[in-house]
Amino acid sequence: MIVEDEPDALELLVSWMQHQRGWEVRSAQSGRGAVELSKTFKPDVVIADYLLQDDVTGVDVIAEVQAQKQAVRCILITGVLGKALHDAQRINGVPILTKPLDFRRLGRLITEPPS
C-alpha cells in the first residue's frame, strides 16, 4: 500500500511497484483514507509519506497498520527529515527514506530481510 498525497509522486511509486516489480498495489492520498483502506486490504508492505494533506501523518498510518497486522514491512518517506525523525520514534525500527527517492534502496528495503 502506498500513501502519498502528491499525485505525481503517487503515480511514480505505483507505476514503479506495478510495472517494474509486478506487485499488486493499493493507494491512498490521505492518512484517513489509508487507515480505512487498511481495514479491508491487508498489505505486505506500506510505504507512507510523512506529511499528508489531512491531520493524519504517515507515522499515524504505519502505527495503525502495525496494530492491525504484525508482519507488515513499513517504510516512511519524507522531504522533511527533522520532524519525521522525532515523530517516528513511536514506530521504532521503521526505515525512513528522504525524497527524492532512491528506488534501488527502496527495492532493497522491500525485498531483503530486515536487519
N, C-alpha and C positions, 0 to 999 in steps of 0.2 A: 504494500500500500504506500502510495506517495501522497504527502500532504504538503502542498505548495500553493501559495496564493498568487504568485506571479504567473500569468498564463503562458508566457514564453518559456520560462524555466520548467513549468509543469509539463508542457508539451515535449520539451527536450528530454526530460527524465523518463517520461512514459515511452517515448519513441526508443530511447536507448535500451530500456528494460525489455520492451516487446520485440523490437526488431534485431537488436544486437545480441540479446541474451535469450530471447524466446520465452520469456516469463509472462504469466498472466498478471495483469496489473489492474488494480482499482485505485482511484484517486479521489481526493477531496481538496477543495480550495479554502476550507476554513477548518479551524480546530473543532468546532462543534460538529461540522459535517463528518469529520474523520472519526470522532467518538461515536457518532450514530452508525457510521459505516462499519466500524469495528464490532458492533453488536451482531451483525449478520454475516460479515466476511471476516474470516479468521486468517489473517496474513501470516506468512512465514517471515516476512521482512517488512519493517516500517522505516521509511525514510521521511523525516519530518523537518520542515523548515522551522526555525526557532520563532521568528516573528511572523505572525499571521494577521489577517485583517480584523479578526474578532478578538475578544479578550482571552481566548484560549491559546496558549503557546504550544509549540512543538514539544516542549518538555511535558506539558499537561497531557497531550495526546499520548506520548510514549508511556507515561506513568499509568494512564488508564488502560492502554493495551496490555502492558505488562501485568496489571492486576487481573485482567481477564484471561490471559494465556501466558504461562510461564516461559515456554520455549519459543519466543519470538525474538528475532535479531532486530535490533533497533539502531538507527543512525540518525544523529541530529545534524542538520546542515544550517549554516548561518553566514550572514555577511557582517554580523555584529558580535564578535567573539567575546568581548569582555563580559557583558551581561549574560550571555548564553552560558559561559563557563560557571558563573556564580549560580545561576538558576539550575544548571544541570547537576548540581551536587545531589539532588534528590533522586536522580536516575543514575546512580553510581555505575561506572563501567561502560556507559554508552559512548561510543566514539563520536567525536564532533569533527565535521569537515567544514572548511571555510569555502565560501564562494570566491572566485569561480571554482567549480568542482573539478577535481582530478578524477576522471572516470576510471582510470586504471586502479587507483587506490580504492574508489568506491566499489568496484568489482571485486577486489580482494577482500574488502570488509564483508561483503555479502557472502562470498563463496568459501573463504578459508575459515577453519575452526577458530573460535575466539581464543586469544592467548591469555 
